[in-house]
């Protein structure tokens, strides 16, 4: 609830300039990177169950405390700490998939988690807006903190600790870490590019809708809402269908990246306003295919290795995309315009596809 209203809170309630808000959001991204790294480390040391519970409960305290800092640097530090603790949860929850679901259900389990996230992301801002209108921003921090606490308590009460069914009881001390896996690092770099491209739909693309096609906030909201609605209705059946086709996970990630890249191409081809919906549909299908199967590849690649470090690096790839993606997109638009920026995103998507195609070939050689 807090995160979607953070920019408004900082400008309207705290009086910061847009430049200062930009730097505060940089600390948001840095905290996300730190949290993802720590989450992987803790998952390998103490397990996913304790890591998830600790992250939720400590996050609840920090979200409540975040309303009190007033100076620029105190808010920077506060945002950094909140995101560090909150994003410790991310690698752990993906490792938990391996413990609570069968190997053949991994992709659908990931998709189910994504469905839960999208439902929460849809309801959270709506409820948050009501809280702000009725009780002000202070109420927002309290409610967000309490929901994290309730989630942590429910996890401790309802979800019992369970080890992975695909790994031995004893974790091998010298198991391979993600940073020593060269093929996995190629995959991670491609995911950074994919993330950088995709997040444009939630930062620079709304500006394009407004400035180039003169859409109002309600119309922009409908277009962005189309993304969540499609995911809610179609992602689970789409993934089940694609799993039955027996293609490789990397092959599907290439397809998802390609569709996302093409979404930027089509909006440059015509000034017809309907093409915006076509672009959103292409990007959403690309997301529905690319994210679950990329996560599946990351999990399968970590079999028999330090699983926490693999999933931490996977989470970090998207955290880095947030650090550089929003700012680079804004700078490109400011200096070269929307059309050049969208062609640049297409070029980055094609480059990511090339990297993934090379990876696919190298994986075949590895198996052989």
Order of alpha helices (4+ residues) and beta strands (2+ residues): alpha-alpha-alpha-alpha-alpha-alpha-alpha-alpha-alpha-alpha-alpha-alpha
